[in-house]
Amino acid sequence: MKIEKEKERLEIASKTITIDNLMFQDAELPKAMNWNDACKYCENLRLLGFSDWRLPTIEELKIAYQHKSKFRNMQDNWYWSSTISKNYTSYSWGLCFDVGDGGSGDIQYNNYLFRCVR
């Protein structure tokens, strides 16, 4: 039983990054997608027995950026968040992992990278 628990822990650690109470996907990564497809991908993700994955908020994405050195598969590129612009519902917030700067001028049909979180 102890060996099984350790194997499970190691598998989770090899495919995710846990920061505080957030678990970010860091394996089986999707290609860049538009915002709607990225949201659907996360909602449908079944990874390591978990099915409650979602696109992170802009604040959660900023947390991931602050710890980007812990990720094995993070690129210096734009990533989607689930946060929609208050002024334009067809715009969502994104964050550039090259410089840590974000913006809500990201039209949702653009293709960006993303990470699911739970």
N, C-alpha and C positions, 0 to 999 in steps of 0.2 A: 504494500500500500504506500509506503514511504517513497519507494522508487518511482511509482506511478505519479505521485504528486510532484516529484522533482522533475520528471520528464515533461509533465504538463507545464510547469513553471518555466523550464528552459525553452519550450516551444513558444510560449507566449512572449518571452523575452526576445526570441529571435525574429518575431514578426511584428512586434509593437514597441512603442516607446511610452512609458508611463511617466507623466509629469504631474505632481500633486495628485488630484483625483481624476485626471484625464488620461485616457489611453488612446494614443494615435497609431494609426496603421503605418507600418514601415516595411511591409513586404507585400507581394502580390499586387504591385502597384499598377494602376490604370494609366493609360495614355492621357494626354491633354484632352479635355472635353469642354463643351459649352456648359454654362451654369446649370441649366435644367437637367442635362444628362448627368452632370456630376452629382447633383442632389439625388437623382434617382439611383445612381450607382451606389451611393452611400446607404440609402434607405434599403436597398436590396442586398447589401453585403452580408454574407455569412462567413465570419472568420473566427476560428478558434472556439466555436460553439456560441459566439455572441451574435445577436441579430439586431442590436439597438444602435447601430452605427449611424452617423449623420455627418453632414458637412459642418465644420466648425464655425463658430461665430468669429467676427473679426478680432474680438478680444482673445479668444482661444488661439487663433492663428498667431497673434502677437506673442503669446506665451510660447508657442512652438518655435517662433523665430528666436526668442531669447535663449532657447535651448537647442538651437539647430545643430550644434556640434554633437549632440547625442544621437541624432538620426543617422542612419547608415545610407539612406537613399534620398536625401534632400538636395535639390538642385537650386542654384542661384537663378531663380526664375519666378514668374508670377503664379500665385496660388489663389484659388477661389475661397471665399468665406460664404456663409449662409446669410450674412447681413445685407439686407436690401437698402438701397438709398432711400432716405425719407422724402426726397423731392421727386425722384423718378423711379417708378417701380420696375422699369426694365433695366435698371443699373444695380449692380451689386458691388460690395466692397471686395477688393483684392489686396494682397500684400506681396511685395517683391522681396524675395528672400536673398537677393543680392545686397540690398542696402537697408532693408527693414522699413521701407516707405510703402504706404498704402494709399488707396484712393477709391472713391465710389463712382468714378467715371468709367467703370468697366462694363461695357455693354454685354449683356448676358449671353449673346450668341458668339462672343469670342471664345477661343479655345485656350484654357489655362490648365495648369496642373492642379492637383488637389490632394488632400489627405483626409481620410475619414477619421472621425473621433467618436468616442463613447464615454 
